[in-house]
């Protein structure tokens, strides 16, 4: 096969700005030192939010360490963040899945593939080793404000005096938290067109999305995916084509994979659905909330490695509209 240059939109990249207040994602109880009544004491019930790169230990040259004080935090160097796993969970939470080891999942793979979860988020089914690599890359949401604060609190005990192990009366217990005021998060991400447009049904490269037995079953699942995409996209132009040998353009040999290829309209529906989910993303927890304020988009047709996520490194070069451009075609039936 002659070498072919792949042209078109190769990824849809984005920058997310989100606003909120308080802590959405906690790291749990963290051992730190505190100053209680003028004495340094180890606090075992300090609540610490997720802070990027934070350690509660200060190591010495001899390998030993001491605990940091609870208020010894540089929020510029170790900012508050919401993990990408948490973000992905909330993006697709309306399509909540049972345990992927449940038999009902492996026996109904067509239902999984005909969903945003199956087509965009990806999955791994342990029992059958079926999987689909996620087309969506997204980074942690990193707070830009650094409005953290150390709070020492007291919890009232019962009126009846309780006795500690040392025989002293105990009427209160102390606890502390690292809390936050207003927050402003920034995140970047990318939707890979190559991973989005092709659904492998072959075991050759260990990425079979589901098992089929013959060409008829391949055409049937392609038809179901087409119908699903046209339904959510309000269109009749989305197509999904089954073929027994899809080869990546530019490959030396015509050795490919059995699978399903989505056309330009089908890809566009999935891209728009993913971006709309991002725009409407919000998380409300007991002690904080976050909502997406804006999403900037780049329909990236860059041909060099340095163009990856240029919305972050070179925002002046981005293309905010798809226009008449087409998505890159990475595979063809041979």
N, C-alpha and C positions, 0 to 999 in steps of 0.2 A: 504494500500500500504506500502510495506517495505521501510524503509529509504534507500535512494540511495545517494552516494557521487558523487557530480558533479565534473568531472575532465576535463582538457583541458584548452585552452586559454580563460580566462574569460574577458579580456579587452585588447585593444591595446592602450597603453599609449604613449605619445610623449612629447618631449621638443622642443620648437621652438626658434630659434635665428633669429631676424630680424634686418635689418639695415635701416637707413634713414637719413633724414635731415629736420629740421624745425618741425613745429607743424602740425599734421594731424587732431587732434580732439580738437576743441576749446570749452571752457566753456561759452563764451560770455562775455558781459560787466560786470565788477565786481567793486563794490565800494571799493576804497582803498584811503589811504592818499598819498600825494606827496609833494615834496618840490619845490615850484615854486617861483623864484626870492627871495629865502631866507625865504619864508613864507609857513607854512603847510596848504595845501588845500585838500579838498575832491575831488578826481578824479572819475567822474562818467562814463568816457568813456575809462577805462583801459581794454584792451583785455587780458584775462587770459586763458591759455590752461587748459585742464583737468589735475589736479594734485591730486594724490591719497591721500585722507585724509586732503586736505588743507581747511582752513577756513580763510576768510578775516577779522574775528573778534577776538579780544583779550578780553576775558571775565574777569571781576573783581569779587572779593569775594562778593560784594553786588548785583550781578546779572546784573549790567550794563556792557557795553563793549565799546571799542574804536576800530576804524578801524586800521588795520595794514598798514604799508607803502608798497608801491608797490614792493620794492626790498627786503622786509622782508620775504624771502622764503628759506627754507632749502630743496633743491632738493634731499638730501639723505633721509630725513624723509617723504617728500611729493613728490614723483617722478612723472614725466610725464607718462601718460599712454594712451593707446587706449582701449576703453571698449570692452568687449567680445561681446556685442550686435553689435557694429560697425564691428568687425571682422566677426561675423556670417553673417551679411548683405552682406559683400563683398565676402565671401566664396561662397555664393549661388546666387549672384546677376544676373548671366546669366539665372537663372530660376525664374526671377522676377514674383511675384504673384500679381493679383489684390487684392483689399480689400477682405479679407476672408469672409466678410458678403455679398458679391455679390452672386446673385443666380447662376451665371454660375459656381461657385466653388462647391457649394453643389450638383449641378446637374451633375457634371462631376468628381466625387471623384476618379474614376478609373484612370483618367489622373494625378491627384495629387499623388496617391499612386505609379504610375509608373514613379517616378522621384526621383532624389537624395534628393530634398527638402522634399518630402513626406516620403521617407524611412529613411533618416538620420537626417535632420534638425528638423522635426516634425512640428506640426500645431495644432490649435484649431479652429474649425468652430462654431461660436456662434449660428447660426440658427439651426443646427442639433445636436449640442453638440458632434459631432465627434471629435476625437483628437488622436494624436500620440505623445507620449513623445519622446523628442529628445534623440538619442543614443549618441550624441556628447556633451561632457563636455569640455569647454575651458576657461581658465582664461584670465583676462585682460593682454594685452601686456604692461609690465612694463619696462620703460627706465632704463638702468644701468649706463649711462654716467653722467647725471645731468648737461649737458652743457646749462643751462638756463641763460638768460640775460635780464636785465631790459632796455628798450629803451624808452626814452622820445623824442617825435617827434613833429614837427610843420607842420601845413597845411596852405599853403598860402591862403589868402583871395583874394577878387577881388580888382582891383585897386581903384575902387570907395569905399570910406570909408563907412562902415556901422556903425550904432549907436546901442549900447547895451541898455538894459532897463534902465540902470543908466545914460544914456546920454553920455557915453564915446565912442570914436572911436574904432572900432574893425577891424583889418586887418588880424589877424591870430587867429587860434584856436589850442590849444594843445591837443594831445592825446598820449597815451603810450601803450606799449605792453610788455608782458613777452614772449620773443622769445627763440628759441633753435637753436643750431648748429647741429653737427652730433649727431645721436641717435643710440642706440643699445638696442633693446627690447628683453625681455625674457618672455616666456609663457609656461604653461604646460597644457596638456589636456588628455582626455581619451575617447575611443569609447567603450561603453558597449555592449558586445556580447549578453547578455540576452535581452536588449531592442531592439537590432538590428535584432535578428533572428526571433522574433515572432510578428505577426501583428494580433491584436485582432479584431474580428468581432462580439463580444458579448457585451451586456450592463451590464453584471454581475458586473464587477469591474470598471465601468465608464471609460473605455478606448477604446471604439469601434472606430476603424479607419474609417469605413464607414458602411453604412447599406446595408445588402443583405436580400433577401426574402426567399431564398432556397439554397439547396446544389448545384444546377446547377450554380447559380450566384457565389457561393463561388469558385467553380472550374474554372469558367471563369476568375475571377479576379486573381486567382493564376496563371493561364496560361499567362495572360497579364504581370504580374510581372516577371515571368520566362523569357518570350521573351525579355522584356526590359533589364534585367540584362545580358542575353547572348549577346544582341546587343552591350551594352556599354563595356562589358568585352571581346568581341571577342572570345566567348566560346560557347559550346553547353552542358556544364556540370552543369550549374546553374539550380537548381530546387526549386520550391515553392509548398508546399503541403497543400491543404485544408483538414481540419478535423473538425468534429462537436464537439469534446471534447478533447482539448489539456490540459493536466494536468502537472503542474510543478513537476519535479522529486523530490521525497522526501515528497510530500504532504501526509497528513494523509488519506484524502478521495479522491476518484476518481472523484471529482467535478471540472471540468475545464471550458474552454472557447472555443467557436467556433472561428476558426481563421486560419491563414496561417503560416507555418513554413518554413524558408529558410534553405537549406542544406549548407554544408561547403563551397562549391565553390561560391554560391550566396553571402554568408557573406564575403568571401575573396574579391569578386569584389567590394562590397560596401566599405570595409575597404581601399582597394587600391585606389579607386576613391576619397575617403575623404582625404587620405594622399597626393595624387597628387594635389588636390586643395590647400592644405596647402602649399606644396612646391612651387606652382606657384602664391601664394597670393601676391598681391601688391596693394597699395592704393596711389593714386596721388590726392592731393587736391591743392587748389590755393596757399597755403603757406607752403607746406611740402609734403614729400612722405615717404613711407615705403615699403620695400620688404623683403620677407622671404629669409634668407641666408642659413639656414640648418634646417633639421628636424631629430631629433634622435628618434628612435622607440623602444618600448619594447613590445614584445608579452608576456603578463603577465599571467602566469598560477598559480600565488600565491594563497594559500589556506587560508591565515590569513588576518585579516583586515589591519595589518601594511604593507602588501605588496602593498596596494593600492598606486598608483603613486610612486612606488619605484624608478622610473627613476629620481625623485626629491630627495628622502630621502636616497636612497642607490643605486646609479647608477652603482656600481660595480657588482650588481646581475642581471642586465637586460639581456633579450634575444633579440638580434637585428634581428633575422631571424625567420620566421615561421617554415621553414624546413618541416619535415613530421608531425609535431604536428597538431592536429585538434582543432577546436574551441569547447568550452564546449557546451554540449547539455542540455538545461535547461527544455525542454518540450518534452512530448511524447503523441501520440494519444492513448486514452483508450476507 
